[in-house]
Amino acid sequence: MSVRSAAIGVDVGGTTVKGGIVAMSGEVLDRLEHPTEAQAATKTTIEVTEAAIARAQEMGYVPVAVGIGAAGFVDVLSGSVTFSPNLVYDDPDLADAVAARVNLPVMVDNDANAAAWGERAVGAAKGANNMALLVLGTGLGSGFVSNGRLVRGFTGAAAEFGHTVVDPAGPRCNCGLRGCIEQYVSGQAIARMAREAAQHNADTSMISFAGSADAITGYDVARAAREMDEVARDVLRTAGRMLGLAMSNVVNIFDPEVIVLGGRVVEAGEPFLGPARDELARLLSEQKRRPARLQLSALGRNAGIVGAAALAIDEMSRGGADRDPEREGR
């Protein structure tokens, strides 16, 4: 019987660490996920990686490489997480920590970079050499491909668009700044705005769904909006307009062929996405720019898994990291 090879893709998020067995064609053969230990993200990543490898072997596949998309700033050359606003990595040398346990080549990149690469490889932006991905989950992740290459920057901390400041007097962000765009469009931002709105609107159904105003989550906001709760819809409308503003800035900086939207927040649907599209169209029209092509993620919650595995396969095929001569000359 011929050997069937596969890569392991791992997506480290603020709430869950997802792992998948990915065929060399990009097909996800199986997946699993564990809740993220917010103070021990490396530990959870190792557990998920080992479980995915064991499952691949049970299915008759030979794992050849591990790709990890990690929430935070990543130095791709070393595979280390240098800063993470929403998680603590108990061992920031993530690539070395995982490789020591699984004895396979390990590639680590930013989680949104990995997801962007997945969408470009087999998803909503397949074949696009200039594309942007915005992942709206606990925070706002982003990945950019320019001229067919991921934008990583000098230290690996580029493409952190969620921490672009839009209001210096705005809400405090976990990154240490105030008024980051993440604080207006992410799941945690929507929940915060909804709790604030509920303090002045005691009859909103968000309170009934959550049990109290202080317990409202993004899921409660989306559920109430679907039932035409105007307070919830106004929260999503405000967040959507801010997303439209964010996307217009993406167009001004990168001029992508396509912007892909992913993450659980987009599941709020039209009460959120409609205002985002309208605001983006308005701003681009004011500048006499061409309309931007928007796509929802084709890979959904598998985007990070697929992209991380694809990056690991790419690195393995090259025989080493995607090195930047400028950085190597430091």
C-alpha angles and dihedrals in degrees: 000000000000119000114256112211127203139170127229115232120195126189114196110202136170094259106021141020109219124198131189143181106232125194118225087255091061097256115142105231097183138345142197137180141200130195110264116248097225092206095040108037093151091057092052091046092054091048093051093045093051091046091050092049091050091049092049091053091049088054092052098256127131112222110222103177143002124227120192128193105199127194106240141039110321131197098213095196093059098026090232129142105230098182136000121183096197105030141045116223106207087205110026091192087083100166093051093044093053095040091053089059103040104031094223134114108275126201120190126192136154112292095238091047088055092048091049090052090050093052090048093048101048108345144072094318097041110168095001112142093195115041142137130213124198115192113199110197131112085336134359115276124185140190129187132196115199121184090346096308132101113251105236105150130212098307100023093258098107124116094044090137093156089072095057106123116235097166120024089198093049131109119312113260126212088242089069099255131100128239100015113169087244087069091064107039109029129094093257090048093051091049091050093049091047093052090050091049092048091058087069098034109053093172096061113122089227087080092051092051094046099038094235139020091251092055098054114131133186089262090058090051093051093046093050091047091054088056090053097254101167095207091055092044091051090053091052091044090055092047091046093054090051089051088053089053090049092051092050088056089050089054092049093052104035108015091212126195089229139004115215121202120205142157134080095287092069087064086077083081130195099355085066104025097044095061089043092056092044094050093047091050091049094051095045091047090054088056093044089239124152115264113269120240110234125194132178114231113278092200097047113185090356095064095094093044094050094043095048091050091047091051090050091050091047092051092047091051090052092046094234149023124312093260126201112214091210091056094044089055094059 
